[in-house]
Amino acid sequence: MKGIDVAAIKRDFPILKIKVNGRPFVYLDSAATSQKPLQVIEAIDKYYNEYNANIHRGVYQIAERATEAYIDSKRKVGALIGTRAIEEVIYVRNTTEGINLVAMTWGDQNIKKGDHILISEMEHHSNIVPWQILAKKKGAVIDYIKLDRQRCELSYESLEKELAKSPKIVAVTQVSNVLGSINDVKKITKMAKKGGAAVLVDGAQSVPHMPVDVNAIGCDFLAFSGHKMLAPTGIGVLYGKRELLDNMEPLFGGGDMIKTVDFQSFTTNDLPWKFEAGTSNIEGGIVFGTAIDYLNRIGMARIRDHEVKLTRYALDAIEGVRGIKVYGCPKSEPEKRGGVISFSINKVHPHDVASIFDRNGIAIRAGHHCAMPLVTGVLGQGAVSRVSFYIYNDERDVDRAVEAIGDVKRVFRVA
């Protein structure tokens, strides 16, 4: 497969031209949020300059243009994840809101006292806390698929054990934002469906980086965020199977989610508008389509191939440094992880590591990465450092990171 032209891509990202502490800027925190290309920035400017108007309401020209652009972006989102039905594409603020929507609507209607909810030990807080809130409200029980600590992947033995409890829903991440581990969500879904469970997939770290097809997976729900895949903040997606969405009550009430209202009652609008109350993030929705166009021009399969090669290069480089502990799948299997590498440097707090990296003009993340049960409870660490890659990163960025690790070791006198 032909590689991507990272040098050309870098030129599309204005922020990568800045200097930090006198050094050319290297951004290695795309698992948190991605940078935005000029094409997306210009699309935002064009919307506000040429056709800023509310959607679904005005019959004047720019309102109709805005409405069509907003709907067209949903078509692009659907095509990206394998559905042609825009009725199954609900715009939310982010992955977190999408998961909360399912917990507070589907969950509220379907979970009863004593029912089981199954998640995993590697989940982001966004796929833990909503279920904890629901379980507390309903008197339900949360079970966890355990981590195979040797291989840093989910244990299928543990999964089978927990599925024997007949959970009503299984909610798992496709890619861990800490370990980078890629879970076989197609296999997990198939196993869960045998017991009649619904399945939600957290796609925050997968959809931006690799081909994802909801039909192939077979999941009932998939949530992901635009800001991790070149789009602005404040726009995300909840995919849901139409038959489930039809039977779910709306979470919010107000304009656009209704068809009729009188003084005593209302009827809901058609999907997906039933779940999009009030004025939408019109700019974010429209420009999400521009971001998807950019990714499609590169090709999701090529993006995935690029990140596998870059992760392999980085694992070889980082694990070759003494005093470093790397978390996640073995470096011999980079295809089993996303472009995420979490690590510790002996006796140096991760926040100090991040500060030294910043001194070298490199942005990385340090902390528990909104996965405290995994980092503290399973890995036994208060915090870890993390580098994460995207389409605008190359081997030279990795080399700069390794140089920064050397700087950390010199400053803190690590052998």
Order of alpha helices (4+ residues) and beta strands (2+ residues): alpha-beta-beta-beta-alpha-alpha-beta-alpha-alpha-beta-alpha-beta-beta-beta-alpha-beta-alpha-beta-alpha-beta-beta-alpha-beta-beta-alpha-alpha-beta-beta-alpha-beta-beta-beta-alpha
